[in-house]
């Protein structure tokens, strides 16, 4: 699978185009993003209720082994479902941008077209990446790092000033995590459309994504940096709007204020998912030598 060499400015083009996505069919695109959030949150809520129900009748705190036994299915289910839903959101974005009819419930297209199994395998791969990341942190920061970190988190939740662990080789750890996170996120985000649209196998998708992450490191990092800064800026605005909506709604009733605040935050979350999935879709389209596609020129940033 041929990988195009793209200029640094392509990262700007991806960011600009991703921000503008959804204009042709906002009902389908943003509706699918909201459905994405509702499905994941619903799954997490259902399993959280299951976890709570196991101990609601007992006075003793749940043992770590029991909590892990119940919490592990939640983690696995979310990680497996995540790439499937991202692939479905990319499908909705692709159809909308092509002018073809599409609906929000087409978020579940991977289950209909047979791509869910391959995308689920990417979720299992992400779990493996997470384990490797934990091992890297342990190897660099020291074997007692995670125990001390969890103790600090427990102190914080108890209202006590936490004593965070002292890390060995902080500079090396930061560098290793930066490189590791870049490659894992690039591989995952590019592998989803490779499996979904290019019909690549898991091995082919990961290999092609790894090659693209090396060949176009400049454009990828620029797009990631713009996304991170844009997310921070947009989050500040969204929190302010949610606060204002809550104040206005509280004039009627506290529940109305809470509902309005939640709607603002849901809208922000949906927009964020569209930009993330759309940016990854655009990167796939321009990076890999698909017939009839050429990278669009950068045309500036629009508000």
C-alpha positions as CSV (number, residue, x, y, z in Angstrom):
1,X,0.0,0.0,0.0
2,X,1.6,3.2,-1.2
3,X,2.0,6.0,1.3
4,X,2.2,9.6,0.0
5,X,4.8,12.0,1.3
6,X,2.9,15.1,2.4
7,X,4.2,18.6,3.1
8,X,4.1,20.0,6.6
9,X,1.3,22.4,5.6
10,X,-1.0,19.4,5.1
11,X,-1.4,19.3,8.9
12,X,-3.0,22.8,8.7
13,X,-5.2,21.7,5.8
14,X,-6.5,18.7,7.8
15,X,-7.2,20.9,10.8
16,X,-9.1,23.5,8.7
17,X,-11.1,20.9,6.8
18,X,-11.9,19.0,10.0
19,X,-13.3,22.1,11.7
20,X,-15.5,22.7,8.6
21,X,-16.9,19.2,8.5
22,X,-20.6,18.5,8.9
23,X,-21.8,21.5,7.0
24,X,-23.4,19.5,4.2
25,X,-25.4,17.3,6.5
26,X,-25.1,18.5,10.1
27,X,-28.1,16.5,11.3
28,X,-26.5,13.2,10.3
29,X,-22.9,14.0,11.2
30,X,-23.5,15.7,14.6
31,X,-26.4,13.4,15.3
32,X,-24.0,10.4,14.8
33,X,-21.5,12.0,17.1
34,X,-24.1,12.5,19.9
35,X,-25.2,8.9,19.4
36,X,-21.6,7.9,19.8
37,X,-21.4,9.6,23.1
38,X,-24.7,8.3,24.4
39,X,-23.9,4.7,23.5
40,X,-20.5,4.8,25.3
41,X,-21.8,6.7,28.3
42,X,-24.8,4.3,28.5
43,X,-22.5,1.3,28.5
44,X,-20.3,2.8,31.2
45,X,-23.4,3.8,33.3
46,X,-24.9,0.3,33.0
47,X,-21.7,-1.5,34.1
48,X,-21.2,1.1,36.9
49,X,-24.6,0.3,38.2
50,X,-23.8,-3.4,38.0
51,X,-20.6,-2.8,40.0
52,X,-22.5,-0.8,42.6
53,X,-25.2,-3.4,42.9
54,X,-22.6,-6.0,43.9
55,X,-21.8,-4.2,47.1
56,X,-24.9,-2.2,47.9
57,X,-26.1,-4.8,50.4
58,X,-22.7,-5.2,52.2
59,X,-20.9,-3.0,54.7
60,X,-17.4,-4.1,53.7
61,X,-15.5,-2.3,50.9
62,X,-15.1,-4.3,47.7
63,X,-11.9,-6.2,47.5
64,X,-9.5,-5.1,44.7
65,X,-9.8,-8.5,43.0
66,X,-13.6,-8.3,42.9
67,X,-13.5,-4.7,41.6
68,X,-11.1,-5.8,38.9
69,X,-13.2,-8.8,38.0
70,X,-16.2,-6.6,37.4
71,X,-14.4,-3.5,36.0
72,X,-12.3,-5.4,33.4
73,X,-15.4,-6.2,31.2
74,X,-16.2,-2.5,31.2
75,X,-12.7,-1.6,30.1
76,X,-12.6,-4.3,27.4
77,X,-16.1,-3.5,26.1
78,X,-15.4,0.2,25.8
79,X,-12.0,-0.3,24.2
80,X,-13.4,-2.8,21.7
81,X,-16.5,-0.7,20.9
82,X,-14.5,2.5,20.5
83,X,-12.9,1.8,17.1
84,X,-16.1,0.4,15.8
85,X,-18.0,3.6,16.6
86,X,-15.1,5.8,15.3
87,X,-15.3,3.8,12.0
88,X,-19.0,4.3,11.9
89,X,-18.7,8.1,12.5
90,X,-16.1,8.2,9.7
91,X,-18.5,6.4,7.5
92,X,-21.2,9.0,8.2
93,X,-18.7,11.9,7.6
94,X,-17.6,10.3,4.3
95,X,-21.1,9.8,3.0
96,X,-22.2,13.3,4.0
97,X,-19.1,14.9,2.4
98,X,-19.7,12.9,-0.8
99,X,-23.3,14.2,-1.0
100,X,-24.8,10.8,-0.5
101,X,-27.9,10.2,1.8
102,X,-26.9,9.2,5.3
103,X,-28.5,9.2,8.7
104,X,-27.2,9.4,12.3
105,X,-28.0,5.7,12.9
106,X,-25.5,4.8,10.2
107,X,-23.0,5.1,13.0
108,X,-23.6,1.4,13.3
109,X,-22.7,0.7,9.6
110,X,-19.6,-1.4,10.6
111,X,-22.0,-4.0,12.1
112,X,-23.9,-4.2,8.8
113,X,-21.0,-4.2,6.3
114,X,-18.9,-6.8,8.2
115,X,-16.1,-4.5,9.3
116,X,-17.0,-4.6,13.0
117,X,-14.8,-7.7,13.6
118,X,-11.7,-6.1,12.1
119,X,-12.3,-2.8,14.0
120,X,-12.8,-4.7,17.3
121,X,-9.4,-6.3,16.8
122,X,-8.0,-2.7,16.8
123,X,-9.6,-2.2,20.2
124,X,-7.8,-5.3,21.5
125,X,-4.6,-4.0,20.0
126,X,-5.1,-0.7,21.9
127,X,-5.4,-2.7,25.1
128,X,-2.1,-4.3,24.3
129,X,-0.6,-0.8,23.7
130,X,-1.9,0.3,27.1
131,X,-0.2,-2.7,28.8
132,X,3.1,-1.9,27.0
133,X,2.8,1.7,28.1
134,X,2.3,0.7,31.7
135,X,5.4,-1.5,31.5
136,X,7.5,1.3,30.0
137,X,6.5,3.7,32.8
138,X,7.3,1.0,35.4
139,X,10.7,0.3,33.9
140,X,11.7,3.9,33.8
141,X,10.0,5.4,36.8
142,X,10.6,2.5,39.2
143,X,8.7,-0.6,40.4
144,X,7.0,1.3,43.2
145,X,5.7,4.2,41.1
146,X,2.2,2.9,40.4
147,X,1.6,1.9,44.1
148,X,2.7,5.3,45.2
149,X,0.6,7.0,42.5
150,X,-2.5,5.1,43.5
151,X,-1.9,6.0,47.2
152,X,-1.7,9.7,46.2
153,X,-5.0,9.4,44.2
154,X,-6.6,7.9,47.3
155,X,-5.3,10.7,49.5
156,X,-6.7,13.3,47.0
157,X,-10.1,11.6,46.9
158,X,-10.1,11.7,50.7
159,X,-9.5,15.4,50.8
160,X,-5.9,15.0,52.0
161,X,-3.0,16.8,50.3
162,X,-1.5,14.0,48.2
163,X,2.2,13.1,48.2
164,X,2.9,12.3,44.6
165,X,5.7,9.8,43.9
166,X,9.2,10.9,43.0
167,X,9.9,9.7,39.5
168,X,13.3,8.6,38.3
169,X,14.5,9.9,34.9
170,X,11.6,12.3,34.4
171,X,13.1,13.7,31.2
172,X,13.6,10.3,29.7
173,X,10.1,9.2,30.8
174,X,8.5,12.3,29.2
175,X,10.4,11.7,25.9
176,X,9.5,8.0,25.8
177,X,5.8,8.7,26.5
178,X,5.7,11.4,23.8
179,X,7.2,9.1,21.2
180,X,5.1,6.1,22.3
181,X,1.8,8.1,22.4
182,X,2.5,9.6,19.0
183,X,3.0,6.2,17.3
184,X,0.1,4.5,19.1
185,X,-2.4,7.2,18.4
186,X,-1.3,7.6,14.8
187,X,-1.5,3.9,14.2
188,X,-4.9,3.6,15.8
189,X,-6.5,6.6,14.0
190,X,-5.1,5.7,10.6
191,X,-5.8,2.0,11.0
192,X,-9.5,2.5,11.5
193,X,-10.2,4.0,8.0
194,X,-7.7,1.5,6.5
195,X,-9.8,-1.4,7.9
196,X,-13.1,0.4,7.3
197,X,-12.6,1.8,3.8
198,X,-9.4,0.2,2.3
199,X,-10.5,-3.3,3.5
200,X,-7.0,-3.9,4.9
201,X,-6.3,-6.7,7.4
202,X,-5.2,-5.9,10.9
203,X,-1.5,-6.5,10.0
204,X,-1.7,-4.6,6.8
205,X,-3.4,-1.6,8.5
206,X,-0.9,-1.4,11.4
207,X,2.0,-1.7,9.0
208,X,0.7,0.9,6.6
209,X,-0.2,3.2,9.6
210,X,3.3,2.8,11.1
211,X,4.9,3.7,7.7
212,X,2.7,6.8,7.4
213,X,3.4,7.9,10.9
214,X,7.1,7.9,10.1
215,X,6.9,9.3,6.5
216,X,4.6,12.2,7.5
217,X,5.7,12.9,11.0
218,X,5.7,16.6,10.5
219,X,2.2,17.0,9.1
220,X,0.8,14.5,11.7
221,X,2.4,16.3,14.6
222,X,1.3,19.7,13.4
223,X,-2.3,18.5,13.1
224,X,-2.1,16.9,16.5
225,X,-0.7,20.1,18.1
226,X,-3.4,22.2,16.4
227,X,-6.1,19.8,17.6
228,X,-4.8,19.9,21.2
229,X,-4.6,23.7,21.3
230,X,-8.0,24.0,19.6
231,X,-9.5,21.6,22.1
232,X,-8.2,23.5,25.0
233,X,-9.5,26.8,23.6
234,X,-12.9,25.4,22.8
235,X,-13.2,23.6,26.1
236,X,-12.7,27.0,27.9
237,X,-15.5,28.5,25.8
238,X,-17.7,25.5,26.3
239,X,-17.3,25.6,30.1
240,X,-18.1,29.3,30.1
241,X,-21.2,28.8,28.0
242,X,-22.3,25.8,30.2
243,X,-21.9,28.0,33.3
244,X,-23.9,30.8,31.7
245,X,-26.6,28.4,30.5
246,X,-26.8,27.0,34.0
247,X,-27.2,30.4,35.5
248,X,-30.1,31.2,33.1
249,X,-31.7,27.9,33.6
250,X,-31.5,28.2,37.4
251,X,-33.8,31.2,37.1
252,X,-36.5,28.7,36.2
253,X,-35.5,25.6,38.1
254,X,-32.2,24.0,39.1
255,X,-33.0,20.9,36.9
256,X,-33.5,23.2,33.9
257,X,-30.1,24.8,34.6
258,X,-28.4,21.4,34.9
259,X,-30.1,20.2,31.6
260,X,-29.0,23.3,29.7
261,X,-25.4,22.9,31.0
262,X,-25.4,19.3,30.0
263,X,-26.7,20.1,26.5
264,X,-23.9,22.6,26.0
265,X,-21.3,20.1,27.1
266,X,-22.8,17.4,24.9
267,X,-22.6,19.7,21.9
268,X,-19.0,20.4,22.7
269,X,-18.3,16.7,23.0
270,X,-20.0,15.9,19.7
271,X,-18.1,18.7,17.9
272,X,-14.9,17.3,19.3
273,X,-15.6,13.8,18.1
274,X,-16.4,15.1,14.6
275,X,-13.1,17.0,14.4
276,X,-11.1,14.0,15.7
277,X,-12.8,11.4,13.5
278,X,-13.0,13.7,10.5
279,X,-9.3,14.7,10.8
280,X,-8.3,11.1,10.9
281,X,-10.5,10.3,7.9
282,X,-8.9,13.2,5.9
283,X,-5.4,12.1,6.9
284,X,-6.2,8.6,5.6
285,X,-7.7,10.0,2.3
286,X,-4.7,12.2,1.6
287,X,-1.9,9.9,2.9
288,X,-2.7,6.6,1.1
289,X,-2.7,6.3,-2.7
290,X,-6.4,5.8,-3.2
291,X,-7.6,6.1,-6.8
292,X,-8.9,9.5,-7.8
293,X,-7.8,11.3,-4.6
294,X,-5.3,14.1,-4.3
295,X,-4.3,16.1,-1.2
296,X,-6.2,19.4,-1.3
297,X,-4.1,22.6,-1.0
298,X,-4.1,24.5,2.3
299,X,-6.5,27.4,2.1
300,X,-6.0,29.1,5.4
301,X,-7.9,28.9,8.7
302,X,-11.5,30.0,9.0
303,X,-13.2,30.9,12.3
